[in-house]
Amino acid sequence: MTTRPRDRAGTIDVLVVDDDFMVARVHRTFAERVEPFRVVGVAHTGGQAIEAVDALRPDLVLLDLYLPDLFGLDVIPRLRTAGHDCDVMVISAAQEADTVRGAVRRGVVDYLLKPFDFEDLRPRLERYAAQRGRLLSTVVRGQADVDRVLAGAVVPAPAPPCPRA
């Protein structure tokens, strides 16, 4: 597990969790290219992820599912049991419908399939930052306020390709 001290205000602190050191490095580089994200640590196992969240208190965990000691989705309830309320974005090659449903049930904020490039991750991080900002800054006085905050949480499905004549 590698870490970096917290020293900037107004950032979204990120923990990258991936068992492959090179993939973790790429994810770290991608995340750090998007303002206001800053990677504060990298973990390579589920156990390290839990320890790192406890020590670093990240706002967002980029979580691979195929870890050597735990299935990534099993990390999430352990974080919640320990009292951590960080958000989790799954980044994995796992594309089974049951796995995706399990991630949604556990409250993940997004799910990105590997392999991907920077232009696949960037808009997801930007959308997360905007949604987080709305959640942190909104005063709820009624349903309209709730609707405004949650409006950005729904990701529209891509339009099907137009049939050719």
Residue frames relative to the residue before (quaternion, step in Angstrom):
aa qw qx qy qz dx dy dz
M 1.0000 0.0000 0.0000 0.0000 0.00 0.00 0.00
T 0.1097 -0.7767 0.6174 0.0594 3.55 -0.90 0.96
T 0.1114 -0.8062 0.5804 0.0280 3.53 -1.08 0.73
R 0.1651 -0.7325 0.6476 0.1296 3.50 -1.38 0.27
P 0.5096 -0.6712 0.4324 0.3207 3.61 -0.87 0.85
R 0.4773 -0.6390 0.5247 0.2977 3.53 -1.23 0.61
D 0.1508 0.8218 -0.5362 0.1201 3.56 -0.65 1.05
R 0.7125 0.3983 -0.2726 0.5093 3.62 1.18 0.08
A 0.3377 -0.7234 0.5672 0.2024 3.54 -1.01 0.86
G 0.7772 0.3735 -0.2557 0.4371 3.56 -1.24 0.45
T 0.5731 0.5822 -0.3915 0.4235 3.57 1.20 0.20
I 0.3572 -0.6513 0.6087 0.2788 3.52 -1.38 0.17
D 0.2456 -0.7994 0.5369 0.1117 3.53 -0.41 1.27
V 0.1528 -0.8113 0.5642 0.0047 3.53 -0.87 1.09
L 0.1611 -0.7211 0.6640 0.1148 3.50 -1.23 0.74
V 0.2158 -0.7595 0.6033 0.1123 3.57 -0.83 1.03
V 0.0471 -0.7923 0.6082 -0.0032 3.57 -0.84 1.03
D 0.3093 0.7094 -0.5833 0.2469 3.56 -0.57 1.21
D 0.4617 -0.7099 0.4597 0.2677 3.58 -0.88 0.91
D 0.6590 0.4733 -0.3070 0.4975 3.59 1.17 -0.48
F 0.4397 -0.7385 0.4515 0.2398 3.57 -0.53 1.22
M 0.6752 0.4881 -0.3027 0.4628 3.59 0.95 -0.83
V 0.6395 0.5068 -0.3254 0.4778 3.60 0.99 -0.79
A 0.6316 0.5269 -0.3303 0.4631 3.58 0.97 -0.83
R 0.6418 0.5229 -0.3233 0.4584 3.58 0.98 -0.79
V 0.6441 0.5084 -0.3184 0.4747 3.59 1.00 -0.83
H 0.6568 0.5040 -0.3159 0.4634 3.60 0.89 -0.90
R 0.6262 0.5334 -0.3306 0.4628 3.56 1.01 -0.80
T 0.6704 0.5029 -0.2926 0.4605 3.57 0.87 -0.97
F 0.6458 0.5158 -0.3184 0.4643 3.59 0.93 -0.88
A 0.6858 0.4922 -0.2970 0.4463 3.60 0.77 -1.02
E 0.6919 0.4897 -0.2894 0.4446 3.59 0.92 -0.83
R 0.5938 0.5624 -0.3651 0.4448 3.60 1.25 -0.20
V 0.6869 0.4458 -0.2719 0.5055 3.60 1.25 -0.25
E 0.3195 -0.7292 0.5739 0.1919 3.57 -0.79 1.05
P 0.6837 -0.1876 -0.7033 -0.0533 1.73 -1.99 1.51
F 0.3147 0.7916 -0.4756 0.2194 3.61 1.15 0.59
R 0.0042 0.7625 -0.6463 0.0284 3.51 -1.18 0.76
V 0.3291 -0.7398 0.5563 0.1871 3.55 -0.78 1.03
V 0.1757 -0.8069 0.5605 0.0624 3.54 -0.71 1.16
G 0.8205 -0.0168 0.0070 0.5713 3.58 1.23 -0.19
V 0.1998 -0.7376 0.6330 0.1240 3.51 -1.37 0.37
A 0.0575 -0.7807 0.6221 0.0113 3.56 -0.97 0.92
H 0.2818 -0.7946 0.5231 0.1243 3.56 -1.09 0.71
T 0.7382 0.2589 -0.1995 0.5901 3.60 1.31 0.04
G 0.6410 -0.5086 0.3941 0.4184 3.55 -1.27 0.22
G 0.6390 0.5313 -0.3213 0.4541 3.57 0.99 -0.82
Q 0.6524 0.4946 -0.3106 0.4830 3.57 0.97 -0.84
A 0.6191 0.5510 -0.3475 0.4386 3.59 1.02 -0.76
I 0.6613 0.5017 -0.3051 0.4668 3.57 0.90 -0.93
E 0.6585 0.4976 -0.3055 0.4747 3.59 0.94 -0.87
A 0.6712 0.5068 -0.3035 0.4479 3.57 0.93 -0.89
V 0.6310 0.5108 -0.3437 0.4720 3.60 0.98 -0.75
D 0.6370 0.5315 -0.3239 0.4547 3.57 1.00 -0.82
A 0.7355 0.4319 -0.2348 0.4663 3.58 0.91 -0.91
L 0.7962 0.3660 -0.1541 0.4565 3.57 0.89 -0.96
R 0.2042 -0.8179 0.5094 0.1727 3.60 1.21 -0.47
P 0.0929 0.8181 -0.5623 0.0763 3.62 0.68 1.01
D 0.5121 -0.6192 0.4991 0.3245 3.53 -1.28 0.38
L 0.8011 0.1205 -0.0067 0.5862 3.56 1.09 -0.82
V 0.1590 -0.7532 0.6318 0.0912 3.55 -1.08 0.84
L 0.2066 -0.7251 0.6445 0.1269 3.56 -0.89 1.02
L 0.0535 -0.8761 0.4745 -0.0663 3.54 -0.10 1.39
D 0.2763 -0.7089 0.6294 0.1580 3.53 -0.83 1.07
L 0.4062 -0.7297 0.4923 0.2453 3.59 -1.10 0.55
Y 0.7118 0.4169 -0.2615 0.5012 3.59 1.04 -0.66
L 0.1066 0.7931 -0.5793 0.1553 3.53 0.06 1.39
P 0.6086 -0.6170 0.3523 0.3534 3.62 -1.05 0.62
D 0.7822 0.3499 -0.1834 0.4817 3.61 1.05 -0.62
L 0.7921 0.1019 -0.0255 0.6013 3.60 1.11 -0.66
F 0.4568 -0.5919 0.5596 0.3576 3.53 -1.22 0.41
G 0.5921 -0.6414 0.3543 0.3354 3.58 -0.79 1.00
L 0.6473 0.5206 -0.3385 0.4420 3.61 0.94 -0.76
D 0.6265 0.5337 -0.3427 0.4531 3.61 1.16 -0.45
V 0.5386 0.6012 -0.4017 0.4325 3.57 1.27 -0.24
I 0.6319 0.5915 -0.3393 0.3683 3.58 0.93 -0.91
P 0.7036 0.4285 -0.3141 0.4718 3.68 0.69 -0.85
R 0.6017 0.5474 -0.3670 0.4512 3.61 1.10 -0.52
L 0.6256 0.5173 -0.3339 0.4791 3.57 1.06 -0.70
R 0.6692 0.5003 -0.3009 0.4597 3.58 0.93 -0.89
T 0.6368 0.5263 -0.3233 0.4614 3.59 0.99 -0.83
A 0.6834 0.4666 -0.2728 0.4907 3.57 1.10 -0.72
G 0.5868 -0.6296 0.3474 0.3722 3.59 1.28 0.06
H 0.5009 0.6564 -0.4299 0.3652 3.60 1.22 0.23
D 0.1661 -0.8115 0.5555 0.0732 3.56 -0.87 0.94
C 0.2667 0.7724 -0.5314 0.2232 3.58 1.15 0.52
D 0.4637 -0.6475 0.5251 0.3000 3.52 -1.23 0.53
V 0.2164 -0.7725 0.5878 0.1046 3.54 -1.23 0.56
M 0.0789 -0.7445 0.6619 0.0369 3.53 -1.01 0.96
V 0.3027 -0.7557 0.5541 0.1743 3.57 -0.68 1.08
I 0.0080 -0.7420 0.6703 -0.0092 3.52 -1.07 0.91
S 0.2713 0.7855 -0.4845 0.2733 3.54 -0.14 1.32
A 0.4848 -0.6182 0.5247 0.3279 3.53 -1.34 0.22
A 0.4890 0.6763 -0.4259 0.3495 3.61 1.27 -0.17
Q 0.0290 0.8335 -0.5487 0.0573 3.57 -0.47 1.18
E 0.3604 0.7195 -0.5082 0.3070 3.58 1.20 0.43
A 0.5658 -0.6302 0.4163 0.3308 3.57 -0.95 0.91
D 0.6402 0.5278 -0.3366 0.4453 3.62 0.95 -0.78
T 0.6449 0.5145 -0.3205 0.4654 3.57 1.03 -0.74
V 0.6506 0.4999 -0.3174 0.4755 3.57 0.93 -0.85
R 0.6470 0.5052 -0.3208 0.4725 3.61 0.95 -0.85
G 0.6453 0.5226 -0.3197 0.4564 3.60 0.98 -0.82
A 0.6306 0.5237 -0.3289 0.4689 3.56 1.05 -0.74
V 0.6498 0.5060 -0.3163 0.4709 3.57 0.94 -0.87
R 0.6511 0.5206 -0.3154 0.4535 3.60 0.94 -0.86
R 0.7016 0.4458 -0.2625 0.4901 3.57 1.10 -0.64
G 0.5843 -0.6610 0.3338 0.3319 3.58 1.27 0.22
V 0.2838 0.7627 -0.5447 0.2025 3.61 1.05 0.47
V 0.4585 -0.7057 0.4765 0.2544 3.56 -1.08 0.73
D 0.7836 -0.0541 0.0325 0.6181 3.59 1.24 -0.38
Y 0.1770 -0.7573 0.6233 0.0818 3.55 -1.31 0.36
L 0.0127 -0.8088 0.5854 -0.0546 3.57 -0.55 1.22
L 0.3296 -0.7604 0.5326 0.1719 3.54 -0.81 1.06
K 0.3664 -0.6789 0.5950 0.2252 3.53 -1.13 0.82
P 0.6029 -0.2144 -0.7680 -0.0251 1.56 -2.11 1.30
F 0.0615 -0.7729 0.6312 0.0213 3.53 -1.23 0.52
D 0.3259 -0.7208 0.5621 0.2414 3.54 -1.27 0.17
F 0.7652 -0.3857 0.2547 0.4481 3.53 -1.32 0.12
E 0.6842 0.4997 -0.2905 0.4447 3.59 0.94 -0.87
D 0.5959 0.5148 -0.3760 0.4884 3.62 1.24 -0.08
L 0.7128 0.4546 -0.2521 0.4709 3.58 0.99 -0.83
R 0.6041 0.6196 -0.3554 0.3535 3.58 0.92 -0.92
P 0.7205 0.4250 -0.3039 0.4561 3.67 0.64 -0.90
R 0.6030 0.5482 -0.3614 0.4529 3.61 1.12 -0.53
L 0.6568 0.4860 -0.3079 0.4875 3.57 1.00 -0.80
E 0.6480 0.5145 -0.3219 0.4602 3.58 0.95 -0.82
R 0.6453 0.5094 -0.3154 0.4739 3.59 0.99 -0.83
Y 0.6338 0.5236 -0.3239 0.4682 3.57 1.01 -0.82
A 0.6610 0.5098 -0.3136 0.4526 3.60 0.87 -0.93
A 0.6572 0.5010 -0.3171 0.4652 3.60 0.95 -0.82
Q 0.6571 0.5021 -0.3088 0.4699 3.59 0.93 -0.89
R 0.6485 0.5163 -0.3153 0.4620 3.58 0.94 -0.87
G 0.6400 0.5288 -0.3178 0.4579 3.55 0.99 -0.84
R 0.6439 0.5066 -0.3202 0.4757 3.58 0.98 -0.81
L 0.6681 0.5095 -0.3071 0.4469 3.58 0.91 -0.88
L 0.7044 0.4707 -0.2664 0.4596 3.57 1.00 -0.80
S 0.7726 0.4000 -0.1990 0.4511 3.58 1.04 -0.68
T 0.6083 0.5961 -0.3586 0.3823 3.59 1.16 -0.36
V 0.2295 -0.7011 0.6586 0.1486 3.49 -1.15 0.81
V 0.2591 -0.7872 0.5426 0.1366 3.57 -0.65 1.11
R 0.0364 -0.7989 0.5998 -0.0280 3.51 -0.63 1.23
G 0.8019 -0.0612 0.0548 0.5917 3.54 1.26 -0.32
Q 0.7697 -0.3812 0.2581 0.4423 3.53 -1.35 0.02
A 0.6118 0.5642 -0.3595 0.4221 3.60 0.98 -0.73
D 0.6369 0.5162 -0.3251 0.4714 3.59 1.05 -0.74
V 0.6408 0.5100 -0.3186 0.4773 3.59 0.98 -0.84
D 0.6580 0.5189 -0.3091 0.4497 3.58 0.91 -0.91
R 0.6414 0.5240 -0.3217 0.4588 3.59 1.01 -0.81
V 0.6626 0.5038 -0.3055 0.4625 3.58 0.94 -0.87
L 0.7506 0.4175 -0.2220 0.4615 3.57 0.84 -0.95
A 0.4681 0.7040 -0.4377 0.3062 3.59 1.18 -0.31
G 0.7070 0.4571 -0.2724 0.4659 3.59 1.00 -0.71
A 0.5521 0.6395 -0.3927 0.3634 3.58 1.23 -0.18
V 0.6625 0.4856 -0.3078 0.4801 3.58 1.15 -0.52
V 0.1917 -0.7722 0.5987 0.0929 3.53 -0.80 1.06
P 0.3565 -0.7470 0.5086 0.2374 3.60 -0.53 1.07
A 0.5001 -0.6333 0.5000 0.3143 3.54 -1.12 0.74
P 0.5349 -0.6151 0.4497 0.3651 3.58 -1.04 0.66
A 0.5350 -0.6255 0.4612 0.3314 3.56 -1.09 0.72
P 0.4918 -0.6414 0.4816 0.3389 3.59 -1.00 0.73
P 0.5858 -0.5823 0.4112 0.3857 3.58 -1.10 0.58
C 0.5103 -0.6413 0.4794 0.3140 3.55 -1.10 0.73
P 0.4479 -0.6788 0.4975 0.3019 3.59 -0.91 0.84
R 0.4049 -0.7050 0.5326 0.2354 3.54 -1.10 0.75
A 0.4022 -0.7275 0.5075 0.2267 3.53 -0.99 0.83
